[in-house]
């Protein structure tokens, strides 16, 4: 949980008020009002882009003749390792707890992905950074 607060002095109280909401080691004071939302937008933006990169790299590896289980082991032991790879692996039968290995059971709704990328692209544009990766991701998610 990413939290912003109007005054830094109130941050400990704000954090105490939300401690019953999930794992307290994952509660972060991010700064003033709106900073928690900014952190969430940036985190979701990055997660959506990583998810897309994982799927694209996996599809490429499989088309080049690499097995999905071998590919996962290689990724997991090297620079390609990431949270999304471990929790949303796109190929069934490789990681037992991922949606792909459980009949793509409903959980996170993929229809939300374009919204999260759009929010990230808008935030990036607002600080005068060119969101080239985000714009490419938007084209994929919207088609």
N, C-alpha and C positions, 0 to 999 in steps of 0.2 A: 504494500500500500504506500503510495507516494502522497505526502501531505504538504500542503502549503498553509501558512498561517499569517494573519495580519501583523503579528508581533512575535519576535523570536522568544520573548519571555513566556508567551503562552504555549509555545511548542511542546514542552513536557506535558502540560495538561491535555493538549490536543492528542498527543500520542497515547496518554493514559486512557482517554475516552474511547479510543479505537482498539485498544489491546485485546479486547474480546473478539475482534474481527480478524481471525486468521493468526498465522504464525508471527509473533511479535518481532522475530529476527528479520522479518521482511517488511517492517514498517520503517519508512525513511522520511525524516524532515528535510524538505527540499528547499526551503527558503520562504519568501513572502507569498502573499496571495497569488494564486495562479501557477506557482512553480511546481506544485504537485501535478497539476494537469499537464504542464509542459513536459515534465518527466514522463508521464504516462503516454502522451502523444508520441514522443520520441522513441520510447521503448516499444510501443506497438508498431510504429513505422519500421523500425529496425527488424523486429520479429517477422513481419510480413515479407520483407525483402529477403531475409535469410531463408524463410520457408520456401520461397520461390527459387532461390539459388540452389537449395538442397535438391529440390525436385528436378531442376534443370541438369544439375551435375549428375544426379542419379540416372536420369534418362540417358544422358550422354554416355556414362560408364557402361550401362547395360547394352546400349547399341554398339559400343566398342568391344563387347564380349566379356565384360567383367560381371561376375555374379553378384547379386545384391547383398548377400551375406558377407562375401569377401570385401566388397566395396565399403560396407558399414565398418568392418574391422579396420580397414585402412584409414577411413575418415576419422574414426574414433581414436586412433593412435597417432594422429598427425594434426597438422594445422587446420584441417577442415572440421574438426570436432566442434560441435555447438549444441546448446540446449535443445533447439528445435529438432535437430537430427535425432537426439535421444528420445524425444517425446512425441514427435509427429513424423516418424519415418514413413516415407511415401509408399514403400513396397511391403505387402503383407508377408507374414511368416518369418520376419527377421527379428523384430523386437516384440515380445508378447503383449506388452501393455499399450502399444500404439493403436490409434484408430484403424489403421490399415490392417492390422492383425486381428481386429475385432469387428469385422464386417462394416467398417466405417461407421460405427455406432455414433449417434448424435452426442455432441458435447459442445465444443465451440462451433458456432455457425460460420461457415466460410463466406457467407454473404456479407459478413461484417468486414472482411479484408479490404475491399475497395474503399470503404469509408475510412478505415484506419490509415491506409496509404494516402488517401486524399488529404486527411488532416495533417499528416506528416509533410506532404508536398507543400501545402499551404503554409505551415509553420516555417519550413525551410525557405520558401519564397519571401516570407515576412521579414527574415533577417538577411535578405539579399545574398543567399547562397543558391546556386543553381542545383535543383534537385534532379540531376540527370538519371540517377539510378531509380529514384522514386517515380519519375515520369515513365521510364521503361516498364517498371512494375505495374503502374496504373494501366498501361496498354494491355498487359497480359491479363490482369484481374478483371478488366472491364469487357474483355472479349470472350 
